[in-house]
Amino acid sequence: MGAIFRREFGAFFTSSIAYIFLGVFWLFSGYFFYAYCLYNGTTDMSGVFQNMFLICVILIPILTMRLFSEEKKQKTEQGLLTAPVSLGAIVFGKYFAALMLYTIALLMPFVYALILSSFGVVEWGIVFANFLALFLLGAAFIAVGTLVSSLTENQIAAAVVSFVLLMMLYMVDVIGNLIDSTKTLTLLHIGSLKLVFKLKWITDFLSTISFYRKYYAITCGLFNVSTVVFYISVAVLFNYFTIRVFERRRWS
Amino acid sequence: MIEVRNLTKHYGDKRAVNNISFTVEDGEILGFLGPNGAGKSTTMNMLTGYISSSSGQALINGVDILEDPIKAKSYIGYLPELPPLYLDMTVKSYLNYVYDLKKCKLPRRAHLNEVMTLTKISDVSHRLIKNLSKGYKQRVGVAQALIGNPPVLILDEPTVGLDPKQILEIRTLIKKLGKNHTVILSSHILSEIQAVCDRIIIINHGVIAAHDTADNLSKNISTDHRIIARIEGPRDEIVRALRNIEGMKYCRADMEREEGVYEYEMEAEAGADIRRDLFDIAAEHHWPLLGVRSAEMTLEDVFLKITMGEGIVIPNEEDKKLGEQKKGGDN
């Protein structure tokens, strides 16, 4: 796994994806830092982190798009799959390389917090919770992007499909809010027998799988262990799917 | 050592490889010969665990590639049809990566230098792989297969894209490696297989069409006695005269090689030796006999006959069951 991790991390920099990703990530986080903290003269960084959610939706597909698609296109995956390493090591090696770069990107907002601390009192507990939330969000999103990348040999297709998927995860909340949870649907009505479907079930389900609602709660200072478990589970689940993709391809 | 038992691969309804069995001993070089799409690469991909077999078994040093893939793969150095090179790396960093990937235990610097010297890529070790010529890329591909000094080498067309001098060098290298490795080599260049391999498997439409040593293969298929003679003189008269020789099966004039000199291809019946009669006739008519050579079938002829003929199968002790022997037409 170490060899794959090192190669992949280096490849981010030789393929210039690292520079684009870090540059754009820092550009937007810098802008939000200016717009929320410096302009309003506050040490409350929640606004910055709330907006970084959408930036992750846009940027993480770029980070993950070539992880496996490029291997497939250049036929280098044959070297990987015939090397004495497990599929898990291959998938996680690449996954952690992307996560490492993402973690480096997160260091910049941390610098902002340090800057603020010289002007006023920073609520470090909330700031650290925010960092943890952004990190976990990225960990889950990168796993989704990795899976999509393993399904195609076209980087652009991988990026677009991952973006649409992440966008849908983001929109889950919006859809949930559009549905009136007090209404019921009547499915069957025979005599006195009445089968109804409560729309509340849909909104409950959507808010359970909602990425943004959980994330938003933490940026407001409501830290919840179940949120941590949720994001980690998503990351593990999608990486497992990626492993299954390779397993299935070998047996087809 | 490689043992393959009844290996079969289906792609949907299509059978890419059908019930192949063979063994390669330690220190032996096996040649895999066949037209494009015959199933050579599919078989190699199954041996190396890149794809799974539909049924059958492949054992690498006694380890089943599907049951303990990591252990079996650690015995194999594999050069696929397209070398798995990362174009954005330098040769040295790429080989270092492969060294780590294979969890190689040999002393890093010495081993990498040894491999680079063997494959003659030391002078490009600091260049990006994408800037290398095809020949160099191919040699980097061979180098990555050699890293870790695996006991089994599987090389899919290792000399593609090399110039004649490099081809000779790689062949010499493979022969040298073959002394203490188990090597499977695929190629559609027949002379290469003949020069390097101890045994040859000809594979066609996913089945083993022939399995023997190179010498035996050409002997088996041509029991006929064929002679090609170069004679100066009137063409039609010569043909007529030669046809009168006792035991002559057929004789025909070939192309004009020099002015007034034709080549004549003739075949005698089994057991008959017509060379003396040929000389007598030429001498009698004062037709200078400029050359006589026997036309043993080359491996090329064998290959064409097997892969393009009507599915001829050459049986030997192991492959009797593969089918009844069908004689190809009379050329």
Contacts between the chains, C-beta under 8 A, distances in Angstrom:
chain1	res1	chain2	res2	distance
A	2	B	100	6.4
A	3	B	97	5.7
A	3	B	100	3.3
A	3	B	101	4.4
A	4	B	101	7.0
A	6	B	97	7.4
A	6	B	100	7.3
A	7	B	86	7.0
A	7	B	89	7.6
A	7	B	97	5.0
A	10	B	89	7.8
A	10	B	93	7.9
A	11	B	86	7.2
A	11	B	88	6.4
A	14	B	88	4.4
A	14	B	89	7.6
A	15	B	88	6.4
A	74	B	84	7.8
A	74	B	85	7.9
A	74	B	86	7.5
A	74	B	87	6.9
A	75	B	80	7.2
A	75	B	82	4.5
A	75	B	84	6.2
A	76	B	84	4.3
A	76	B	85	6.9
A	76	B	86	5.9
A	77	B	84	7.5
A	78	B	45	8.0
A	78	B	50	5.7
A	78	B	80	4.7
A	78	B	82	7.5
A	78	B	84	5.1
A	79	B	80	7.3
A	79	B	84	2.8
A	79	B	98	7.7
A	79	B	101	8.0
A	79	B	144	7.1
A	80	B	84	7.4
A	80	B	101	7.7
A	81	B	49	7.3
A	81	B	50	5.4
A	82	B	48	4.4
A	82	B	49	5.9
A	82	B	50	5.1
A	82	B	73	6.0
A	82	B	76	7.0
A	82	B	78	4.9
A	82	B	80	7.5
A	83	B	73	6.4
A	83	B	98	7.9
A	83	B	101	4.9
A	83	B	102	6.1
A	84	B	70	4.9
A	84	B	71	7.4
A	84	B	73	4.2
A	84	B	74	3.7
A	84	B	102	6.1
A	84	B	103	6.7
A	85	B	70	6.9
A	85	B	101	6.5
A	85	B	103	8.0
A	86	B	70	6.2
A	250	B	49	8.0
A	250	B	50	7.3
A	250	B	51	5.7
A	250	B	52	5.3
A	251	B	52	4.9
